[in-house]
Amino acid sequence: MFFFTFFLLKLRTSLGGWDRDLSLLLLPIFFSFREFKQEDIYFILKWFVYFLGLGLITCLFYEIIAEFYFNNYVNEWKLVEHYKNNHIFYLIHSISERIGFHHIYLSLYLFFGFIISHWLLNEKVIESKNERSFVIILMIFFFLFSFLSISRMTIISFIIYFLGVVFYSLKKRNKINYGLIIFFIFIGVSTVFFSNKFTERFKNIKNDPRINLFNLSVDLSQEAFFLGYGARRGEELLIEKQRKEGGNVYYNNPHNQYLDYLLKGGGLMLLFFLTLLFLLSKYFIVNNLYIGYIFVFFFALQCLTEALMERYRGIILFSFLISIFLKLVSFKSEKKIIN
């Protein structure tokens, strides 16, 4: 019922995207009424990781061949010019462009692919040595490509996740976890050390256009705090506000999911979204499904710098994984999901 109410409210904040928002309603319903076994859910999560990893590796080899043998063809893509002097960053952004994913969303999917892979290994869902080795290789690809996309919030998410796992490993004396995370920290530190792109990215944070967008969105929201302006009017006002301040590039959303809901749906929509995140987090904690809580926490963190629930890639990722995790809880407990 709560998902249904949230879906109805969200229609007001979506510009021509009602079909996309249906996943908020249909995916939870599908997983609720379909008779799945616990093994089926593990199978779906495993193949989510496998398809993501194999797709990435396929794109990598394809892009390497395209760059070295069909250089003119690759240059037709709309790539950021300053990445062309660095082959690794150029390659990653080229892959993002080719598959139609913004590099921030690509890094988001890879980050969640990484933590789900780690969880599958910890839960011993994957028992075969060959399969476990394959998943670890995929985790290395997920980590490197996600890290090298230099999405600031994804890098911060990795740091928080690593610190949490290291603390947990020390407490439980889990040597495998500890060794694995130390290995990834070593790769991350080496990557930062050998590239000045990371320092440039974090050094210019004060000049990030998001800061200005946040301020403009807060100013606009004060005039329609309770119900907001709706999707179309909210975008028009934000663009108009940017135009008055000058500049050549105009953004149609605040690049912050919370401010986006406040601007277009008002305090009521923002309250429902925050309540949804709170209820999900509480439910996963009470039922001891830490992968569900971790997903909600990092998704909420990423919403600080991106309006994830305004794009297909964000909504479907959220709906799909939340539905999977809620179904997993139903195998562990007879409690109701949400009253």
Solvent accessible surface area in square Angstrom, and as a share of the most:
residue,aa,sasa,rsa
1,M,182,0.81
2,F,38,0.16
3,F,24,0.10
4,F,84,0.35
5,T,45,0.26
6,F,0,0.00
7,F,16,0.07
8,L,89,0.44
9,L,46,0.23
10,K,0,0.00
11,L,65,0.32
12,R,112,0.41
13,T,1,0.01
14,S,13,0.08
15,L,73,0.36
16,G,72,0.70
17,G,3,0.03
18,W,158,0.55
19,D,71,0.37
20,R,28,0.10
21,D,0,0.00
22,L,49,0.25
23,S,17,0.11
24,L,1,0.01
25,L,25,0.12
26,L,96,0.48
27,L,41,0.20
28,P,15,0.10
29,I,78,0.40
30,F,91,0.38
31,F,10,0.04
32,S,64,0.41
33,F,165,0.69
34,R,132,0.48
35,E,168,0.75
36,F,37,0.15
37,K,140,0.59
38,Q,57,0.25
39,E,117,0.53
40,D,55,0.29
41,I,0,0.00
42,Y,38,0.14
43,F,116,0.48
44,I,43,0.22
45,L,0,0.00
46,K,36,0.15
47,W,94,0.33
48,F,34,0.14
49,V,0,0.00
50,Y,14,0.05
51,F,140,0.58
52,L,36,0.18
53,G,0,0.00
54,L,77,0.38
55,G,35,0.33
56,L,8,0.04
57,I,32,0.16
58,T,89,0.52
59,C,32,0.19
60,L,21,0.10
61,F,119,0.50
62,Y,117,0.45
63,E,1,0.01
64,I,59,0.30
65,I,92,0.46
66,A,4,0.03
67,E,20,0.09
68,F,142,0.59
69,Y,165,0.63
70,F,120,0.50
71,N,78,0.40
72,N,123,0.63
73,Y,98,0.37
74,V,0,0.00
75,N,63,0.32
76,E,134,0.60
77,W,77,0.27
78,K,180,0.76
79,L,16,0.08
80,V,67,0.38
81,E,120,0.54
82,H,100,0.45
83,Y,15,0.06
84,K,69,0.29
85,N,142,0.73
86,N,40,0.20
87,H,125,0.56
88,I,100,0.51
89,F,3,0.01
90,Y,12,0.04
91,L,26,0.13
92,I,3,0.01
93,H,9,0.04
94,S,0,0.00
95,I,1,0.01
96,S,3,0.02
97,E,68,0.30
98,R,41,0.15
99,I,74,0.37
100,G,41,0.40
101,F,46,0.19
102,H,85,0.38
103,H,29,0.13
104,I,13,0.07
105,Y,2,0.01
106,L,10,0.05
107,S,0,0.00
108,L,1,0.01
109,Y,29,0.11
110,L,1,0.00
111,F,0,0.00
112,F,0,0.00
113,G,0,0.00
114,F,0,0.00
115,I,1,0.00
116,I,2,0.01
117,S,0,0.00
118,H,4,0.02
119,W,5,0.02
120,L,1,0.00
121,L,10,0.05
122,N,56,0.29
123,E,68,0.31
124,K,142,0.60
125,V,31,0.18
126,I,1,0.00
127,E,140,0.63
128,S,51,0.33
129,K,174,0.74
130,N,127,0.65
131,E,58,0.26
132,R,61,0.22
133,S,58,0.38
134,F,67,0.28
135,V,0,0.00
136,I,59,0.30
137,I,85,0.43
138,L,0,0.00
139,M,0,0.00
140,I,45,0.23
141,F,48,0.20
142,F,0,0.00
143,F,1,0.00
144,L,53,0.27
145,F,17,0.07
146,S,0,0.00
147,F,11,0.05
148,L,20,0.10
149,S,1,0.00
150,I,4,0.02
151,S,4,0.02
152,R,30,0.11
153,M,24,0.11
154,T,0,0.00
155,I,7,0.04
156,I,66,0.33
157,S,0,0.00
158,F,0,0.00
159,I,89,0.45
160,I,64,0.33
161,Y,15,0.06
162,F,10,0.04
163,L,116,0.57
164,G,41,0.39
165,V,17,0.10
166,V,26,0.15
167,F,141,0.59
168,Y,108,0.41
169,S,1,0.01
170,L,106,0.53
171,K,145,0.62
172,K,124,0.52
173,R,211,0.77
174,N,51,0.26
175,K,173,0.73
176,I,134,0.68
177,N,4,0.02
178,Y,83,0.32
179,G,41,0.39
180,L,28,0.14
181,I,0,0.00
182,I,79,0.40
183,F,85,0.36
184,F,0,0.00
185,I,57,0.29
186,F,138,0.58
187,I,25,0.13
188,G,5,0.05
189,V,95,0.54
190,S,29,0.19
191,T,22,0.13
192,V,58,0.33
193,F,159,0.66
194,F,163,0.68
195,S,16,0.11
196,N,93,0.48
197,K,27,0.11
198,F,5,0.02
199,T,73,0.42
200,E,75,0.34
201,R,62,0.23
202,F,74,0.31
203,K,158,0.67
204,N,78,0.40
205,I,82,0.42
206,K,177,0.75
207,N,122,0.62
208,D,15,0.08
209,P,66,0.42
210,R,33,0.12
211,I,82,0.42
212,N,64,0.33
213,L,3,0.01
214,F,46,0.19
215,N,87,0.44
216,L,5,0.03
217,S,0,0.00
218,V,62,0.36
219,D,68,0.35
220,L,13,0.07
221,S,3,0.02
222,Q,130,0.58
223,E,146,0.66
224,A,24,0.19
225,F,127,0.53
226,F,132,0.55
227,L,92,0.46
228,G,9,0.09
229,Y,45,0.17
230,G,10,0.09
231,A,8,0.06
232,R,151,0.55
233,R,118,0.43
234,G,0,0.00
235,E,25,0.11
236,E,84,0.37
237,L,25,0.13
238,L,0,0.00
239,I,44,0.22
240,E,72,0.32
241,K,68,0.29
242,Q,11,0.05
243,R,138,0.50
244,K,156,0.66
245,E,106,0.47
246,G,44,0.42
247,G,53,0.51
248,N,149,0.76
249,V,100,0.57
250,Y,79,0.30
251,Y,63,0.24
252,N,70,0.36
253,N,22,0.11
254,P,0,0.00
255,H,31,0.14
256,N,13,0.07
257,Q,0,0.00
258,Y,33,0.12
259,L,27,0.13
260,D,0,0.00
261,Y,0,0.00
262,L,20,0.10
263,L,0,0.00
264,K,5,0.02
265,G,6,0.06
266,G,0,0.00
267,G,14,0.13
268,L,52,0.26
269,M,2,0.01
270,L,33,0.16
271,L,109,0.54
272,F,46,0.19
273,F,0,0.00
274,L,82,0.41
275,T,45,0.26
276,L,0,0.00
277,L,13,0.06
278,F,126,0.53
279,L,54,0.27
280,L,0,0.00
281,S,19,0.12
282,K,110,0.47
283,Y,22,0.09
284,F,0,0.00
285,I,103,0.52
286,V,83,0.48
287,N,13,0.07
288,N,121,0.62
289,L,3,0.02
290,Y,95,0.36
291,I,1,0.01
292,G,0,0.00
293,Y,79,0.30
294,I,29,0.15
295,F,1,0.01
296,V,3,0.01
297,F,80,0.33
298,F,6,0.03
299,F,0,0.00
300,A,23,0.18
301,L,30,0.15
302,Q,3,0.01
303,C,0,0.00
304,L,75,0.37
305,T,34,0.20
306,E,12,0.06
307,A,4,0.03
308,L,1,0.01
309,M,0,0.00
310,E,24,0.11
311,R,93,0.34
312,Y,108,0.41
313,R,70,0.25
314,G,0,0.00
315,I,0,0.00
316,I,77,0.39
317,L,3,0.02
318,F,0,0.00
319,S,2,0.01
320,F,41,0.17
321,L,0,0.00
322,I,1,0.00
323,S,3,0.02
324,I,0,0.00
325,F,0,0.00
326,L,9,0.04
327,K,27,0.11
328,L,1,0.01
329,V,0,0.00
330,S,49,0.32
331,F,69,0.29
332,K,98,0.42
333,S,25,0.16
334,E,182,0.82
335,K,116,0.49
336,K,158,0.67
337,I,56,0.28
338,I,46,0.23
339,N,160,0.82
